[in-house]
């Protein structure tokens, strides 16, 4: 049997300017939305309420669809399901010898969970309340943990596949599953009446920001490694000439 060959830790996670640009854009949008939610900006609050009411009426009127949404939200796209996928990815990367990439993925997931809980406590936003709820949830509303965790996990998996240079069919399939999962879990949370739409939007933005920052840090760490790596013995500049 041929020996297992580790994947290479690529020197860059993305094109040179892609990660910083995405990180800056997502950070700005996340900060803007957080501010508007915190100050309860009337136009945004009114939009939240109108969408939430329409979604709840649809959920009450279509119990079959609501049951499907509960299965998708509570099992298929549940945060613990997503964390299990992320943990499997970390273990696989570690087993393949890509230690730095495994640490980047694991660190990003842990950071996302911490930021999510800190923001929930800081914002303290109440969830929608209904006289005839179709589902229930705990803790504060902003940001949506389901939406943020799904975005982080799916984004990291797609990023890792890009780095691994998998075939186009695999990459297209991964992007499709990721898009359906991220959009779908957000829709289920609003349909079930446990989140305002902006909770979901905030989770998406913060999740995307986490992935962009992970790519940026990974890229910068690889650049630093190359800068400080000593030259091999006998190579030009590797040994002093005595001059």
C-alpha positions in Angstrom: 0.0 0.0 0.0 1.4 3.4 -0.9 2.2 5.6 2.1 -0.2 8.3 3.0 1.1 11.7 1.7 0.0 14.7 3.6 -1.7 17.7 1.9 0.4 20.7 1.5 -0.3 23.7 3.7 -0.6 26.3 0.8 1.2 29.5 1.4 -1.9 31.6 0.7 -5.5 31.0 1.5 -6.8 33.3 -1.2 -5.7 35.8 -3.7 -3.5 38.5 -2.0 -6.2 41.1 -1.7 -9.3 39.0 -1.4 -9.3 38.2 2.3 -8.5 41.7 3.5 -11.1 43.2 1.2 -13.8 40.7 2.3 -12.9 41.1 5.9 -13.1 44.9 5.8 -16.4 44.9 3.9 -18.0 42.3 6.2 -16.7 44.1 9.3 -18.2 47.4 8.2 -21.6 45.8 7.4 -21.6 43.9 10.6 -20.8 47.0 12.7 -23.5 49.0 10.8 -26.2 46.4 11.3 -25.2 45.9 15.0 -25.5 49.6 15.6 -28.9 49.9 13.9 -30.2 46.9 15.9 -28.8 48.2 19.2 -30.4 51.7 18.7 -33.7 50.1 17.4 -33.7 52.1 14.2 -37.4 52.5 13.4 -37.3 51.6 9.6 -35.4 48.5 10.3 -37.4 47.5 13.3 -40.6 48.0 11.3 -39.3 45.8 8.5 -38.3 43.1 11.0 -41.7 43.1 12.5 -43.6 43.0 9.2 -41.5 40.0 7.9 -41.7 38.2 11.2 -45.5 38.6 11.3 -46.0 37.4 7.7 -43.7 34.4 8.4 -45.5 33.4 11.6 -48.9 33.6 9.9 -47.6 31.3 7.2 -46.1 28.9 9.8 -49.4 28.7 11.7 -51.4 28.2 8.4 -49.1 25.5 7.1 -48.3 23.0 9.9 -46.8 20.5 7.5 -44.2 22.9 6.2 -43.6 24.0 9.8 -42.8 20.4 10.8 -40.3 20.2 8.0 -38.7 23.4 9.0 -38.4 22.2 12.6 -36.6 19.0 11.4 -34.2 21.0 9.2 -33.6 23.6 12.0 -33.3 21.3 14.9 -31.5 18.4 13.3 -30.0 18.9 9.8 -28.8 22.5 10.3 -28.6 22.6 14.1 -25.4 24.3 15.5 -24.3 21.0 17.0 -24.6 19.2 13.7 -22.5 22.0 12.1 -19.9 21.8 14.9 -19.6 18.1 14.4 -18.9 18.7 10.7 -16.3 21.3 11.6 -14.7 18.9 14.1 -14.6 16.2 11.5 -12.9 18.6 9.1 -10.3 19.6 11.8 -9.5 15.9 12.5 -9.2 15.1 8.8 -6.8 18.0 8.2 -4.8 17.0 11.2 -4.6 13.4 10.1 -3.5 14.5 6.6 -0.7 16.5 8.1 -2.0 20.0 7.5 -1.6 21.1 11.1 -1.6 24.8 10.5 -4.8 24.6 8.5 -6.4 22.4 11.1 -5.6 25.0 13.8 -7.0 27.8 11.6 -10.3 26.0 11.1 -10.6 24.9 14.8 -9.6 28.4 16.0 -12.1 30.1 13.8 -15.0 27.9 15.0 -14.1 28.5 18.7 -13.7 32.2 18.1 -17.1 32.3 16.3 -18.8 30.6 19.2 -17.3 33.0 21.8 -18.2 36.1 19.8 -21.7 34.9 19.2 -22.3 34.4 23.0 -20.7 37.7 23.9 -22.8 39.6 21.4 -26.0 37.9 22.6 -25.2 39.0 26.1 -24.2 42.5 25.1 -27.1 43.3 22.8 -29.7 41.4 24.9 -32.3 41.5 22.2 -35.6 39.9 22.9 -36.9 37.2 20.6 -40.3 37.5 18.8 -43.2 36.6 21.1 -46.4 35.0 19.8 -49.7 34.0 21.4 -49.6 30.8 19.4 -45.9 29.9 19.0 -44.9 27.0 16.7 -41.4 26.6 18.3 -39.3 28.0 21.1 -35.7 29.0 21.6 -33.5 30.2 24.5 -31.0 33.0 25.1 -31.0 36.4 23.4 -31.8 36.8 19.7 -29.0 38.7 18.1 -27.1 37.3 16.3 -28.7 34.0 15.2 -26.5 31.2 16.4 -27.9 28.8 13.8 -27.2 31.2 10.9 -23.7 32.2 12.2 -22.6 28.6 12.9 -23.8 27.3 9.6 -22.1 30.2 7.7 -18.8 29.6 9.6 -18.8 25.8 9.1 -19.9 25.8 5.4 -17.6 28.7 4.6 -14.6 27.0 6.2 -15.3 23.7 4.5 -15.5 25.4 1.0 -12.4 27.3 1.8 -10.5 24.1 2.7 -11.7 22.5 -0.5 -10.4 25.4 -2.5 -7.0 25.1 -0.9 -7.0 21.3 -1.5 -7.6 21.9 -5.2 -10.4 19.4 -5.5 -12.1 18.8 -8.8 -14.6 21.3 -10.2 -17.6 18.9 -9.6 -16.7 18.5 -6.0 -16.3 22.3 -5.5 -19.6 23.1 -7.3 -21.4 20.5 -5.1 -19.8 22.0 -2.0 -20.8 25.5 -2.9 -24.3 24.4 -3.7 -24.7 22.5 -0.4 -23.2 25.5 1.5 -25.5 28.0 -0.1 -28.6 25.9 0.5 -27.6 25.3 4.1 -26.8 28.9 5.0 -29.8 30.3 3.3 -32.1 27.5 4.4 -31.2 27.6 8.1 -31.8 31.4 8.2 -35.2 30.9 6.5 -36.2 28.2 9.0 -35.4 30.4 12.0 -37.6 33.2 10.7 -40.4 30.8 9.7 -40.4 29.2 13.1 -40.8 32.7 14.7 -37.7 32.4 17.0 -35.7 35.1 15.2 -36.1 38.5 13.6 -34.8 38.7 10.0 -31.9 40.9 11.1 -30.8 38.4 13.6 -30.3 36.0 10.7 -28.6 38.7 8.6 -26.3 39.5 11.5 -25.4 35.8 11.8 -24.6 35.6 8.1 -22.4 38.7 8.2 -20.5 37.7 11.3 -20.1 34.2 10.0 -18.7 35.4 6.7 -16.4 37.8 8.6 -15.1 34.9 10.7 -14.2 32.9 7.6 -12.5 35.9 5.9 -10.5 36.6 9.0 -9.4 33.0 9.3 -8.2 33.1 5.7 -6.4 36.4 6.3 -4.7 35.1 9.5 -3.7 31.8 7.8 -2.3 33.7 4.8 -0.3 36.1 7.0 1.0 33.3 9.2 2.2 31.5 6.1 3.9 34.6 4.8 5.6 35.1 8.2 6.8 31.4 8.1 8.4 31.9 4.8 10.1 35.1 5.9 11.7 33.6 9.0 12.5 30.2 7.6 16.3 29.7 7.6 18.0 29.0 4.3 19.2 25.5 3.7 23.0 24.9 4.4 25.1 25.6 1.4 22.5 27.8 -0.3 23.2 31.4 -1.3 23.1 33.4 1.8 22.9 30.3 4.0 26.4 30.5 5.3 28.7 33.5 6.0 31.4 34.1 3.4 33.8 35.6 5.9 33.8 39.0 4.1 
